Amino acid sequence: MGKVVELKNLTKSYGEVKAVNQVSFSMEEGKIYGLLGRNGAGKTTIMHMITAQLFPTSGELSVFGETPYENNRVLSQLCFIKESQKYPDIYRIIDVLEISASFFPNWDHAFALSLAEQFRLPLKRRMKKLSRGMLSSVGIIVGLASRAPLTIFDEPYLGLDAVARNLFYDQLMEDYANHPRTIVLSTHLIDEVSSFLEHVLVIDNGALILNEDAESLRGRAFTLTGLKTTVEPFITGKKVIHQEPFGNLISATVMGSWTTAERREAVELGLELTPVSLQQLIIHLTNGKPPRKAVEV
């Protein structure tokens, strides 16, 4: 697969503060990425640099093999849907959909109208009169109907109820299957999207701490619960990312590859072994400790 995005030691500084610090990763064509982390971690800054809305302080950045800055060949292949997407007050929903055709070469207007109907949007209502959820719906429609080779959603569904979010997920996966492209999702609703993420990138304190295929992550972390005197010797030498004592009991979350023999031994020792969800794993990895070196497979 070709590389759609490539970052090498990318840094963005504001005075002495490094919002993004020496971040390196690549994104391939035709995959769905999760760009995850806490608020203020540096995710949006990275997305703004990829989409040429910010200049890096240092490092290298290429999109479709070229620098994205003032490069119409690259920018015409991007669609960036932001949490705080702004539209002219005089625009109606239908105006946004119609003008999008001039920005996105692969724009599918019939698909956009179909999505607007499914999201129950009043096409002739002005953007300034829309609710937070309706604004999010418009952004989602533009992102999906753009069919841009690189489509980035930054917290796209604020204000949407569970039914509308599920509609987004269903339409995303159906259209992605029919029109593969590189999609980046930055969201706090990790458990809702974890089943269709193909690769996970986690940013914490401006640094990349996890860079791994989602499939290899599933089943990589477990929580062991049992007597402290039994758990502590068992986890010696393993990567413990969270511990919580309960009297003479302890709960320890461990990340790493587990052999069948190790799992059998844990059961024989009377330890309770519970898989950790992707969302809980990321909570443990970004719990305020200093940033770690990225894990990459």
N, C-alpha and C positions, 0 to 999 in steps of 0.2 A: 504493500500500500504506500502511496505517496504521502509526504508530510505536508499537511495543510498549514500548521503553525509550528514554529521552532523558536524557542527561547534559550539563550545561552548567557548565563550569569547576569540576567536582567535585573537592574536596580533602579528604583525611583526614590529619590531623597527630597525631603522638604527641610532645608537647613540641616540640622544634625539628626533629624528623624528619618529613618529609612522605612518607608511604607512598604517597599518591596526590596528584598535583600538577596542578591545573587541567586535568582531563581532560574532553573534550567529544566525544561521539559519540551516534549513535542506532542503534536496531535496529528493523527492519521486521518485520511479521508474515509468517509463512510462509517464512523463510529459515534456513539453517544457518550459524552464525557460528563462527569460530575465534578464541578469545581467547587469545593466545599471548605467550610471553616467558619469561625465565629465572626460576628460583626467587627469591622475594623481590622480584619486579619490581612487585608491587601488584595482580596479577590477582585473587587471592582476596579481597583487601580490597574491590575493586570489586564482586565478586559478592556479598559479604556486605552491602554497602550497597544493591545492587539488590534483594536479598531481605529487607531490613529487619532484618538482624542486627547492623548497625552504623549509627551516625548519622554523616553527613558533618560535617566541620568547617566547610565553606563550599561554596557552589555550589548548583546546582539538580539535582534528580533526580525524574523521573516514570516510573511504570510503568503502562501502559494508561491514560495520561493523568492519573493521580492520584499523590499521594504514597503510598508503600507502607506507611508506618509506622502500625501499629495499624489497618490498613485491610483488613478481611476480604474485601471485594470483590476487592481486588488479590491478596492473599495466597492466596486459594483458586484463583487461576489460575497459581500458581507451583509448580514442583517443583525443588528444589535438591539434587542428589546430590553430597555432598562426599567428598573423599578419606578423611577421618577420620570417616565416618558412624558415629554411636553408636546402639545399641539397648539397651533394658533386658535384663539378663542372663537374666531368666526367659522372655523371648519366644523362641518357636520361629520358624522361617522362615514357616510357615503363619500364625502370629499376625501377623507383620509384613505379610503380603499381605492378610490379612482386615481389619486395622485401617486400612490405606491407603485403603480405600473411603470412610472417614469424612473423610479429608483432601482427597481429589481427586474433584471432581464428575464427571469424565470417566473414572473408574477402570474398567478392563476386567479383571474378575477371571479370566475364561476365558483371556484373553491372558496374564495373569500366570502362571497355572498351566501353560500351554503353554510359556512361556519357562523356568519352573523345571524342567520335564522336559527341555528341550533343553540346559540348563546342568547337568543331572544333579545337582540339589540334593535332599538329603534333607529333605523338608518338615517333619518332626517333630523335627529336630535343633535344639537350643537355639543361639541366636546366639553365646553366649560360647564355644561349642565349634567354631565354624567357622574354617576356614583363611582367610588373607588373601584368597585368590582367591575363595572362596565368599562372603565378605562383599562383595567387589566385585560378584559376580554378583547378589546380592540387591539392591544399590543400582541396578544397571543395570535389573533387572526392574521395580523401583518407578518408576524414571525413565521407562521406555518405556510401561508399563501405565498410568501416571498420565494420559497424553495431555494433560498440562497445556499450555495455550496458550503458556507460556514455561517451557521445561525446560532446566535448566543442569546440565551434567556437569563436575565439577572433578576431573580425573585419576581417572576412574571405574573403571579396570581394573587397579589395582595387584595383582600376584600372579596375573593371568590369563595363560595361555599363548597362543601365537599362534592356536590353533584357537578358543579361547573369545573372543578379541578379534575375530576374523573373524566369529564368530557374532553378536557385538554389532553390528558394522558392518552386516552383512546385514539383521538385524532392524530396526535403526535406519532404514535407507534404505527398506526395504519398508513399514514402518509410517508413516514420514514421507510417502511417496507417497500412501498411503491416507488419512492423517489429518494434513494439513499443520499445522504450528505453528512457532513460533520456537524453535530449538534452539541452545544455546551449548555448545561443546566447548572446555575448557581442558586442553591435553595437551602432553606433551613428545614424543609419538610422531607428529610432524607429518607425516612422509612417509606414514604409514599412513592418515591421514584427509584428506590434501590433495586427493584426487580428488573428494570430495563437499562440501568447504567452499565456500560461496557468497560469503562475505565474510570478510576477515581484518582483525583488530585486533591490533596488537602493542604491548605495554606494556613499557617499559624504564625502570628507576629512577623508577618512579611516573608517568612521562609517556607519553602516546600518541605513538608514532613512526611508525605505519603504520595507515591506515584506507582500505582499498581492496577493490573486488570481486576475488574470487579469479581470475576469468577474465582480467581485465586484468593481473593479476600474472604469470600464466603466460607465459613467454617475455619478461618484462621485464628479466631479469638474465641476463648471459652472462659466462663466464670466457674471457678472451683469453690465449692463451699463445704466446709467440714471443720473438724477439730483443728485448732491452731497448731497443735503438736504434730498433726498429720499433714496438713496443707503446706506448712513452711518448708519441710525437707523435700516435699515433692516438687515444689516450684523453684528450688535452688538452681541457679544457672539459666532459668528461663526469663523471657522478657515480660516482666510484670508491669502492666500499665495502670493498674488500680487495685487498691486494697481497702477493705473495710472490716474492722473487727466488730464482733458481737459477743462480748463476754469471752468465753473460752472458745468460741467459734470465730472463723474468719472467712471472708469472701475475697477471692483474689482473681482478677481478670488477667489472663495470660495470652499474649499474642505469639504465634509461631506455628510451625507445622507439627502436627500430632500424628504419631504412628499408632497403628492399631494396638500394639503392645502397651503403649503409654495410656491409651484410653482404658484398656482392660485393667491395667494396674490401678488406675484412679478409682474405677468401680470396685475393685477388690478391696481397696483401702477404705471404702465407705464414703468416698467423696461424691458430691453431687456435681455433675458436669452439665453446664447450660450454655448453649451457643449464644453469642453476642451479636445483636443486630448491627448493621452498618452505622446507624445513627448513634447507638450507644458506644460503639467503637470510637467514633470520631469525637464524641463527648469526652471520653477518657483520654484520647490523644491530645486534645486541646484544652486541658483543664487548668491552664495558667502556668504550667511549668515552662522552663526555657525551651525554645525550639530545638528539635532534634534533627539529625541528619535524615534526609529523605530515604524511605524504604522503596526500592524499585525492583521489579521483577521483569 
